[in-house]
Every structure is written in structure tokens, then in C-alpha cells.
């Protein structure tokens, strides 16, 4: 092919791309107009607080990801439609989402992954305050960490559900990559490392190998660690890439986590229950008598009805010494026939049962 032929072919393809872009622009704005009409209908019907419907959003995402023929990846299509729906919803009323601050935390990253970037994301200093912000209506949703694949559960989140009326509206699984960062400091000059205690634990082997004599200081969040490293001589932080950008520190070493599959699960909390989507989880809290076979009586109905339990975790009830409650995750929605039947039987074997919510499984 001659240079002239190549240039002609490129010009033709670029014209075709321009035509496609013009069509996309029309269709994207047409979709946004439809979303505005939906909001107007809901307002006319008396809905004014929150137009977000998690089950509908997941239905759209799953459908488009499943129909995707490529060459764009499934993840790319999901990310594109998540942002598109986020922007369409924000035309009428942006969602208020509380997250564990300050800015730059993995919890903020999880909030954007779940809701898109067209939200009003507000940092709060503690998990308790996130629950209160959603309970009071200051935010429509909150995002809280619940467990890490390396370090286990975040007990503060589990305990907060014991006394809250909020329900779980979704979950996010986020691969966690830790980076060592500092401001104008070389690796050999570092005398102190700031990070959240979970992150320090998740990078223990790397730190023992490369920075064995350096003081490790636990702080409230990785974003706070990056902020301190930016202003403290001969110090560094372990945090995510977003924190490095926010606080103007330089990444010295990427991906220093000990486990390459290090993943944190976050829960989305809200005030309204979520309808079934066909790919759901149900979470609950239960308490049982301290009798022989009591736990078997809890587990047996789920086995008999063919329901998989993906998690069971015990926590002190704080009602009496050595008294425990159990946090359980089930596959399925509470409105599914088999799950509803098992839950009805379960009530005969427990002293307390609280369904925390049925919600769509994290998209993969």
C-alpha cells in the first residue's frame, strides 16, 4: 500500500468515526432527556427525596455487560454505563453519598465505583457518623468498609448495624493496591511511615524486608497518612494513588501489598429496601440460646432449602458476658421462595433475627 493509499484509508476511517461520534452525541442526550422525563413523572407522583433505584441500575448494567460483543471489555462497558447513569441522575438531583474520609480514601474510591462520579460525595471521620448522616437524611446513602480478604472483618461496621434502622442497599469489591509515597524523600531517608493499621498489616512483609528499622505509625486513614507525609520531613505514607494526587506526594514504590489479590468489600447503606434482581445476597443478624445443637438448628434450614451461606461471623452482643450474635450472608433475596421459607423456619430457632437487607451482588 502506498503512502497516498494509506492516507486516503485513514481519512475515510476518521470520517466514519466522526459520524459515529455525532450519532453517539445525539443518542446520549436523548437518553438523558428520557431520564429527566422519568424524574418528572416521579415528582408528579410525590417522590421528592431520592430517584435512585439500585435494582433498576443493576439491571441495566448487567444487561449491557452481558450483551457486549467486544472488543471493549466487560469492565469498560460497565464503567461507561455507570458514569452515564450517574450523570443522567445528577441532571435532576445528585445523590448525597457519605464515605469514610478524608478525601482520597479507598472508601471514596468505592463510592465512585458504585455510584459514578456525578454524586455529592461527603467525607465523614468515622463509621458511626456515616450511619448517622444517612439515618438523618443528610445523605441518601453511605459507603462503609466491612471486610478485607487479608485482615478479616471491620468489627466497627458490624457493630453499627446492631442499633441502626438502615438497610444494606449494595456492595462493592475493590482490589486494594498500596503505594509507598513521600514528599522529596528517598527510600533510604525514611524514618517514619504513616498509614491506617489495616494497610500497615497488609504490607507487613514488604516493610520488614525493605524498611525494617523504620517507625510505623497508625493513623485514622491512608489519606491522612498522605497528608502527614506531605508535611513531615523524612517520612512516608502507604496509601492509594488518589491520595498521592490530592496531597502532592510522590510515589516511590507501587503495589507493595503482601497479597496480590488483596480485596476489600464495602457495603452501601440506605433507608429503603432493594427489590430482587436475580443475582442477590441477603445479610442478617441473629442470636441463639447457648444450648447444644442450637447453631445446627440455624444452619439446617438453609442446607435443606439449598441456600448457600457465603459468610458467618460471630461478635459479642454487649448484652452480657460471653453472649454472641452472628452476622450471616446468604445467596438470594429475602423475597425468593426458598429464602423466605428458610427464614420463616429460622425464626423458631433464634432469640433474635434482624434482616439487614437484600441487595445486588457486586458486579464482576
PANU-659875 format. One line per 5 residues: number of its first residue (from 1); for each residue x, y, z of C-alpha. Coordinates in nm, 3 decimals, m for minus. Each point is the difference from the previous one (the first is absolute). Layout:
REM residues N
NUM	X:Y:Z; ...;
REM end
This chain:
REM residues 364
1	0.000:0.000:0.000; 0.139:0.339:m0.100; 0.020:0.295:0.234; m0.278:0.169:m0.199; m0.227:m0.307:0.033;
6	0.069:m0.020:0.375; m0.087:0.366:0.051; m0.323:m0.041:m0.199; m0.100:m0.302:0.209; 0.076:0.183:0.326;
11	m0.206:0.300:m0.114; m0.296:m0.228:m0.078; 0.019:m0.169:0.341; 0.026:0.334:0.180; m0.309:0.128:m0.184;
16	m0.184:m0.314:0.109; 0.111:0.056:0.361; m0.124:0.359:m0.017; m0.340:m0.119:m0.128; m0.024:m0.256:0.279;
21	0.094:0.265:0.260; m0.275:0.226:m0.134; m0.253:m0.284:0.035; 0.124:m0.082:0.349; m0.038:0.361:0.108;
26	m0.362:0.005:m0.115; m0.079:m0.335:0.165; 0.170:0.087:0.330; m0.199:0.321:0.032; m0.317:m0.183:m0.104;
31	0.062:m0.248:0.281; 0.057:0.288:0.244; m0.330:0.158:m0.107; m0.179:m0.330:0.068; 0.157:m0.008:0.347;
36	m0.126:0.353:0.064; m0.350:m0.106:m0.105; 0.014:m0.291:0.243; 0.093:0.241:0.280; m0.290:0.232:m0.094;
41	m0.244:m0.292:0.015; 0.132:m0.100:0.343; m0.027:0.357:0.129; m0.360:0.019:m0.125; m0.070:m0.325:0.190;
46	0.134:0.152:0.322; 0.359:m0.129:0.004; 0.238:0.277:0.100; 0.277:m0.151:0.214; 0.193:m0.246:m0.216;
51	m0.048:m0.109:m0.361; 0.268:m0.268:0.017; m0.119:m0.361:m0.042; 0.285:m0.245:0.063; m0.181:m0.299:m0.152;
56	m0.075:0.188:m0.325; 0.358:0.126:m0.025; 0.142:m0.349:0.046; m0.246:m0.138:m0.257; 0.130:0.249:m0.261;
61	0.366:m0.064:0.084; m0.030:m0.379:m0.010; m0.197:0.008:m0.325; 0.252:0.219:m0.179; 0.301:m0.186:0.136;
66	m0.152:m0.336:m0.098; m0.090:0.123:m0.351; 0.343:0.152:m0.064; 0.156:m0.167:m0.308; 0.341:0.172:0.036;
71	0.262:0.108:m0.074; m0.063:0.226:0.302; 0.027:m0.199:0.323; m0.292:m0.085:0.225; 0.151:0.219:0.273;
76	0.032:0.296:m0.238; m0.365:m0.025:m0.103; m0.108:m0.019:0.364; 0.209:0.303:0.093; m0.134:0.201:m0.294;
81	m0.365:m0.071:0.078; 0.053:0.060:0.372; 0.129:0.350:m0.073; m0.272:0.062:m0.258; m0.277:m0.087:0.246;
86	0.172:0.204:0.270; 0.004:0.308:m0.223; m0.361:m0.051:m0.109; m0.118:m0.027:0.361; 0.197:0.310:0.096;
91	m0.189:0.210:m0.258; m0.295:m0.002:0.238; 0.149:m0.067:0.343; 0.354:m0.123:0.075; 0.018:m0.276:0.258;
96	0.145:0.091:0.338; 0.242:m0.277:0.099; 0.190:m0.011:0.330; 0.338:m0.171:0.008; 0.281:m0.057:0.251;
101	0.223:0.302:m0.042; 0.206:0.198:m0.048; 0.011:0.033:m0.378; 0.219:m0.252:m0.174; m0.097:m0.313:0.195;
106	m0.081:m0.337:m0.154; m0.355:0.047:0.130; m0.038:0.306:m0.221; 0.134:m0.203:m0.291; m0.259:m0.270:0.075;
111	m0.277:0.262:0.008; 0.096:0.127:m0.345; 0.027:m0.353:m0.133; m0.352:m0.081:0.117; m0.181:0.327:m0.074;
116	0.218:0.172:m0.262; 0.167:0.336:0.041; m0.309:0.225:m0.039; m0.091:m0.028:0.369; 0.036:0.236:0.292;
121	0.256:m0.205:0.195; 0.047:0.120:0.358; 0.280:m0.123:0.229; m0.073:m0.090:0.362; 0.262:m0.078:0.265;
126	m0.154:m0.321:0.135; m0.228:m0.288:m0.092; m0.245:0.109:0.271; m0.038:0.340:m0.162; m0.064:m0.154:m0.341;
131	m0.288:m0.199:0.149; m0.137:0.314:0.169; 0.025:0.206:m0.321; m0.212:m0.254:m0.189; m0.244:m0.055:0.287;
136	m0.062:0.376:0.026; m0.052:0.040:m0.376; 0.306:0.225:m0.041; 0.121:m0.256:m0.258; m0.201:m0.252:m0.197;
141	0.266:m0.270:0.027; 0.319:m0.082:0.184; 0.294:m0.222:m0.091; 0.182:m0.188:0.279; 0.274:m0.266:m0.006;
146	m0.106:m0.336:0.141; 0.280:m0.252:m0.065; 0.337:m0.052:m0.160; 0.117:m0.323:m0.160; 0.328:0.016:0.194;
151	m0.089:0.151:0.337; m0.362:m0.109:0.047; m0.304:0.197:0.116; m0.027:0.362:0.105; m0.173:m0.056:0.332;
156	m0.112:0.362:0.041; m0.219:m0.029:m0.310; m0.161:m0.324:0.118; m0.067:0.146:0.345; m0.162:0.312:m0.152;
161	m0.272:m0.214:m0.159; m0.113:m0.129:0.342; m0.162:0.332:0.091; m0.081:0.147:m0.341; m0.321:m0.003:m0.204;
166	0.193:0.030:m0.328; 0.007:m0.278:m0.258; 0.271:m0.123:m0.234; m0.070:0.122:m0.354; 0.306:m0.131:m0.182;
171	0.358:m0.119:0.023; 0.329:0.088:m0.167; 0.309:m0.220:m0.031; 0.313:0.208:m0.056; 0.349:m0.130:m0.075;
176	0.231:0.184:0.238; 0.339:0.115:m0.125; 0.225:0.166:0.257; 0.274:0.242:m0.101; 0.289:0.143:0.200;
181	0.012:0.377:m0.049; 0.194:0.297:0.134; 0.072:0.368:m0.063; 0.359:0.052:m0.120; 0.128:m0.298:0.194;
186	0.197:m0.303:m0.118; m0.061:m0.353:0.124; 0.321:m0.004:0.207; m0.093:0.332:0.170; m0.334:m0.120:0.141;
191	m0.018:m0.009:0.381; m0.379:m0.027:0.053; m0.288:m0.149:m0.198; m0.362:0.112:0.045; m0.296:m0.216:m0.096;
196	m0.323:m0.154:0.122; 0.059:m0.304:0.220; m0.163:m0.229:m0.258; 0.234:0.121:m0.274; 0.305:m0.038:0.222;
201	m0.105:m0.358:0.066; m0.062:m0.068:m0.370; 0.354:0.121:m0.088; 0.179:m0.156:0.298; 0.226:m0.235:m0.195;
206	0.113:0.270:m0.246; 0.073:0.242:0.285; 0.192:m0.265:0.196; 0.214:m0.070:m0.305; 0.072:0.348:m0.134;
211	m0.056:0.237:0.296; 0.055:m0.217:0.309; 0.116:0.270:0.242; m0.253:0.269:m0.092; m0.266:0.111:0.248;
216	m0.353:m0.092:m0.107; m0.266:0.240:0.120; m0.370:m0.085:m0.025; m0.235:0.285:m0.099; m0.372:0.029:m0.065;
221	0.018:m0.050:m0.378; 0.242:m0.038:m0.288; m0.097:0.344:m0.125; 0.097:0.146:0.337; 0.328:m0.192:m0.033;
226	0.071:0.167:m0.336; m0.084:0.341:0.148; 0.246:m0.053:0.286; 0.272:m0.129:m0.230; m0.036:0.314:m0.210;
231	0.097:0.220:0.297; 0.225:m0.221:0.214; 0.371:m0.021:m0.094; 0.151:m0.347:m0.053; m0.340:m0.167:0.006;
236	m0.210:m0.200:m0.244; m0.353:m0.129:m0.029; m0.170:m0.314:m0.123; m0.308:0.097:m0.197; m0.182:m0.020:m0.332;
241	0.087:0.190:m0.314; m0.287:0.247:0.047; 0.146:0.110:0.334; 0.338:0.065:m0.162; m0.163:0.232:m0.254;
246	m0.209:0.181:0.262; 0.285:0.071:0.242; 0.283:0.055:m0.246; 0.230:m0.283:0.103; 0.210:m0.216:m0.230;
251	m0.048:m0.375:m0.033; 0.331:m0.173:0.079; m0.117:m0.360:m0.032; m0.327:m0.136:m0.140; m0.204:m0.305:0.105;
256	0.186:m0.088:0.319; m0.287:m0.207:0.144; 0.103:m0.351:0.109; m0.299:m0.170:m0.165; m0.048:0.079:m0.373;
261	m0.372:m0.085:0.025; m0.054:0.233:0.297; m0.366:0.106:m0.022; m0.224:0.203:0.229; m0.376:m0.038:0.005;
266	m0.211:0.309:0.064; m0.371:0.022:0.080; m0.238:0.267:m0.127; m0.248:0.100:0.270; m0.331:0.177:m0.053;
271	m0.348:0.045:0.142; m0.207:m0.192:m0.258; m0.006:m0.373:m0.081; 0.114:m0.117:m0.344; m0.210:m0.224:m0.225;
276	0.124:m0.331:m0.146; 0.229:0.000:m0.304; 0.063:m0.372:m0.049; 0.356:0.023:0.131; m0.029:0.101:0.364;
281	0.130:m0.047:0.352; m0.182:0.025:0.331; 0.174:0.099:0.322; m0.139:m0.049:0.347; 0.082:0.004:0.371;
286	m0.121:m0.275:0.230; 0.042:m0.112:0.359; m0.054:m0.349:0.140; m0.024:m0.170:0.336; 0.328:m0.143:0.128;
291	m0.133:m0.357:m0.023; 0.140:m0.319:m0.161; m0.099:m0.013:m0.367; m0.129:0.359:m0.009; 0.230:0.104:m0.285;
296	m0.091:m0.315:m0.195; m0.367:0.101:0.029; 0.092:0.330:m0.167; 0.204:m0.151:m0.282; m0.222:m0.299:m0.083;
301	m0.293:0.191:m0.165; 0.240:0.170:m0.242; 0.160:m0.332:m0.097; m0.337:m0.166:m0.049; m0.128:0.281:m0.223;
306	0.321:0.003:m0.205; 0.112:0.346:0.109; 0.372:0.073:0.007; 0.139:0.189:0.299; 0.296:0.205:m0.121;
311	0.091:0.135:0.344; m0.063:m0.051:0.371; 0.175:0.218:0.258; m0.052:0.014:0.378; 0.023:0.318:0.207;
316	m0.056:0.074:0.371; m0.358:0.119:0.048; 0.101:0.247:0.275; m0.311:m0.111:0.191; 0.182:m0.241:0.232;
321	0.340:m0.162:0.039; 0.064:m0.280:m0.252; m0.327:0.071:m0.181; 0.038:0.015:m0.380; m0.188:0.096:m0.314;
326	0.068:m0.137:m0.347; 0.027:0.196:m0.325; m0.101:m0.214:m0.298; 0.013:0.055:m0.378; m0.227:m0.215:m0.218;
331	m0.024:m0.043:m0.374; m0.341:0.120:m0.121; m0.263:0.265:0.077; m0.230:m0.008:0.302; m0.298:m0.001:m0.241;
336	0.125:m0.317:m0.175; m0.227:m0.293:0.088; 0.278:m0.220:0.138; 0.164:0.279:0.201; m0.334:0.114:0.145;
341	m0.083:m0.358:0.104; 0.338:m0.048:0.167; m0.026:0.331:0.184; m0.348:m0.091:0.127; 0.137:m0.327:0.142;
346	0.306:0.177:0.138; m0.215:0.219:0.226; m0.094:m0.308:0.206; 0.366:m0.064:0.088; 0.124:0.349:0.091;
351	m0.054:0.251:0.279; 0.050:0.295:m0.235; m0.009:0.042:m0.378; 0.067:0.324:m0.187; 0.016:0.004:m0.379;
356	0.253:0.265:m0.098; m0.106:0.001:m0.364; m0.013:m0.181:m0.331; 0.210:0.163:m0.270; 0.170:m0.064:m0.336;
361	0.329:m0.188:0.006; 0.304:0.207:m0.096; 0.039:0.017:m0.376; 0.294:m0.189:m0.150;
REM end
